[in-house]
Amino acid sequence: EELLLYYASCDVFILLTKEVPSKGFVEGFGIVFLEASACGKPIVAGKAGGSEEAVKDKITGLVVDPLNDKEILSSIEKLLENRNVRKKLGSSGRRRVENEFSWDIKRKQFMDIIS
């Protein structure tokens, strides 16, 4: 419940994931991106690991090079300055979660696999 309050209070969800190959660190699927999308929030995500699977670039959010400061700043500015783009990406993200990741969808996929 507390998470919902945090998501509700933000205009954009930003998580700049990055890989650290020397330490074996890489983002998994990134469920937090789906949580933000379920709340209708547009996303700025770092291009690493599962973030590119969880966030569809220019559809549910913007996927950026986490080491490129100009690209990061430009993406954040684009979303903060353009309400229509925020709403479009946020709505697309919410629809995607409802259509691809709901419990009913996942249950059906699971049943299809085991039957």
Secondary structure, DSSP 4 states (H G I P E B T S, - for coil): -HHHHHHHH-S-EEE----BGGGTB---S-HHHHHHHHTT--EEEESSTTHHHHS-BTTTEEEE-TT-HHHHHHHHHHHHH-HHHHHHHHHHHHHHHHHHSSHHHHHHHHHHHH-
